[in-house]
Amino acid sequence: MKTSVRRALVTAVALVAGLTPGVVAVQQAAAVTKLSHSDAAGRFTAAGVTWSSSGGCSSRTNPTCTSFDQINLATVQGTITLKQSSGCAVRVTGGTETGHASGTYSHWNGYKVDVAVSSCVDGYVKGTFTRIANRGDGAPQWQSGAGNVYANEGNHWDITYHNCGGC
């Protein structure tokens, strides 16, 4: 359905229902697809993205595990896009498990992954994306053209995926 027709339809439905059309449009745009750990892990494996867990586990409620339970599809696709675009080996070291900072665009809410540093990933991020202001904690950041943010935390990249980054 064309975008203009879809907008008109959403507006009409909102008005009939007695809702503010702008609120309906924002809520519609905010919907995200969540994946199970096994679905996300399967997608990573198929794309050649590896992952590790300091605790050797995948429980979402254990901070020493690496879990993908409730990760956003766009986050998985973005990580796969990073691997494909960079040609680098990409190893995820953090997902949706507890123990990370809170917030709307957090690990727990499925928007972030931690990726191991390597000369290949470092070179790709720093050479391809735009350097932006340091994060509040001092971590240097780069932003992709798609709006995704890569923060270098020293021993890993903390990546926030607002979308799949061109997948």
C-alpha positions as CSV (number, residue, x, y, z in Angstrom):
1,M,0.0,0.0,0.0
2,K,1.4,3.4,-0.9
3,T,2.6,5.5,2.0
4,S,0.2,8.4,1.3
5,V,-2.8,6.0,1.1
6,R,-1.7,4.3,4.3
7,R,-1.4,7.7,6.1
8,A,-4.9,8.7,5.0
9,L,-6.3,5.3,6.1
10,V,-4.6,5.6,9.6
11,T,-5.8,9.1,10.0
12,A,-9.4,8.2,9.0
13,V,-9.4,5.2,11.4
14,A,-8.1,7.4,14.2
15,L,-10.7,10.0,13.7
16,V,-13.5,7.4,13.5
17,A,-12.2,5.9,16.7
18,G,-11.9,9.3,18.4
19,L,-8.2,9.2,18.6
20,T,-5.5,11.8,17.7
21,P,-4.1,10.7,14.3
22,G,-0.5,11.8,15.2
23,V,-0.5,9.5,18.3
24,V,-1.7,6.5,16.2
25,A,1.1,7.2,13.7
26,V,3.8,7.4,16.3
27,Q,2.6,4.2,18.0
28,Q,2.4,2.4,14.7
29,A,6.0,3.5,13.9
30,A,7.3,2.4,17.3
31,A,6.3,-1.3,16.9
32,V,9.3,-3.6,16.9
33,T,9.7,-7.4,16.3
34,K,11.1,-9.3,19.2
35,L,13.0,-12.6,18.8
36,S,13.6,-15.6,21.0
37,H,17.2,-16.5,22.0
38,S,17.1,-19.5,19.7
39,D,15.8,-17.6,16.7
40,A,18.4,-14.8,17.1
41,A,21.2,-17.3,17.7
42,G,20.1,-19.2,14.5
43,R,20.2,-16.0,12.5
44,F,23.6,-15.1,13.8
45,T,25.0,-18.6,13.1
46,A,23.6,-18.6,9.5
47,A,25.4,-15.2,8.9
48,G,28.7,-16.3,10.5
49,V,28.3,-14.0,13.6
50,T,29.7,-15.7,16.7
51,W,28.9,-15.0,20.3
52,S,30.4,-15.8,23.7
53,S,29.3,-15.7,27.3
54,S,31.6,-15.3,30.3
55,G,29.3,-17.6,32.2
56,G,28.9,-20.1,29.4
57,C,25.1,-19.6,29.5
58,S,22.2,-17.8,27.9
59,S,19.8,-17.0,30.7
60,R,18.4,-13.5,30.4
61,T,18.3,-13.0,34.2
62,N,22.0,-13.9,34.8
63,P,24.4,-11.0,34.2
64,T,27.3,-13.4,33.3
65,C,25.3,-14.9,30.5
66,T,24.8,-13.7,26.9
67,S,21.2,-13.8,26.1
68,F,19.3,-12.8,22.9
69,D,15.8,-13.4,24.4
70,Q,13.6,-10.4,23.5
71,I,16.2,-8.8,21.2
72,N,14.9,-6.7,18.4
73,L,14.9,-8.1,14.9
74,A,16.5,-4.9,13.7
75,T,19.4,-5.3,16.2
76,V,20.1,-8.8,14.9
77,Q,19.9,-7.6,11.3
78,G,22.1,-4.6,12.1
79,T,24.8,-6.8,13.6
80,I,24.6,-9.1,10.6
81,T,24.9,-6.0,8.3
82,L,28.0,-4.9,10.3
83,K,29.6,-8.3,9.6
84,Q,28.7,-8.3,5.9
85,S,29.6,-4.6,5.3
86,S,32.9,-4.7,7.2
87,G,34.1,-8.2,6.1
88,C,35.2,-8.6,9.7
89,A,34.8,-11.4,12.2
90,V,32.1,-10.2,14.5
91,R,31.7,-11.7,18.0
92,V,28.8,-10.6,20.2
93,T,29.7,-10.6,23.9
94,G,26.5,-9.0,25.3
95,G,22.9,-9.1,24.5
96,T,19.6,-8.6,26.4
97,E,20.8,-10.1,29.7
98,T,20.4,-8.2,33.0
99,G,23.3,-6.1,34.3
100,H,23.6,-3.4,31.6
101,A,22.5,0.2,32.0
102,S,18.7,0.8,31.8
103,G,16.8,3.1,29.5
104,T,14.5,3.1,26.5
105,Y,17.3,2.1,24.0
106,S,18.9,-0.4,26.3
107,H,20.2,-4.0,26.1
108,W,17.3,-5.2,28.2
109,N,14.8,-3.6,25.7
110,G,16.6,-5.3,22.7
111,Y,18.2,-2.3,21.1
112,K,21.9,-3.0,22.0
113,V,24.6,-5.6,21.6
114,D,28.2,-5.6,22.8
115,V,30.7,-6.7,20.1
116,A,34.3,-7.6,20.8
117,V,36.9,-5.1,19.8
118,S,39.3,-6.2,17.0
119,S,41.5,-4.2,14.7
120,C,39.2,-5.0,11.8
121,V,36.0,-3.8,13.5
122,D,37.7,-0.8,15.0
123,G,39.1,0.2,11.7
124,Y,35.8,-0.2,9.9
125,V,33.7,1.8,12.5
126,K,36.3,4.6,12.8
127,G,36.9,4.7,9.0
128,T,33.3,4.5,7.9
129,F,31.1,6.3,10.4
130,T,31.0,9.8,11.7
131,R,32.7,10.7,15.0
132,I,30.2,12.3,17.4
133,A,30.4,13.7,20.9
134,N,31.6,11.4,23.7
135,R,28.9,9.6,25.6
136,G,28.2,11.0,29.2
137,D,30.6,8.4,30.7
138,G,33.4,9.5,28.3
139,A,33.1,6.6,25.8
140,P,34.0,7.9,22.3
141,Q,31.1,7.4,19.8
142,W,30.6,7.0,16.1
143,Q,27.3,7.2,14.2
144,S,26.4,5.4,11.1
145,G,24.4,7.0,8.2
146,A,21.4,5.0,9.4
147,G,21.6,6.6,12.9
148,N,23.0,3.7,14.8
149,V,25.5,4.5,17.5
150,Y,28.8,2.7,18.2
151,A,30.4,3.5,21.6
152,N,33.9,2.2,22.3
153,E,33.9,1.1,25.9
154,G,37.6,-0.1,25.7
155,N,37.1,-3.9,25.7
156,H,34.0,-3.9,23.5
157,W,31.8,-1.9,21.2
158,D,28.4,-1.0,22.8
159,I,26.2,-0.7,19.7
160,T,22.7,0.9,19.7
161,Y,20.6,-0.2,16.8
162,H,17.7,2.1,16.0
163,N,17.2,0.2,12.7
164,C,18.9,-2.5,10.8
165,G,21.4,-0.2,9.2
166,G,20.7,-0.9,5.5
167,C,19.8,-4.5,5.6
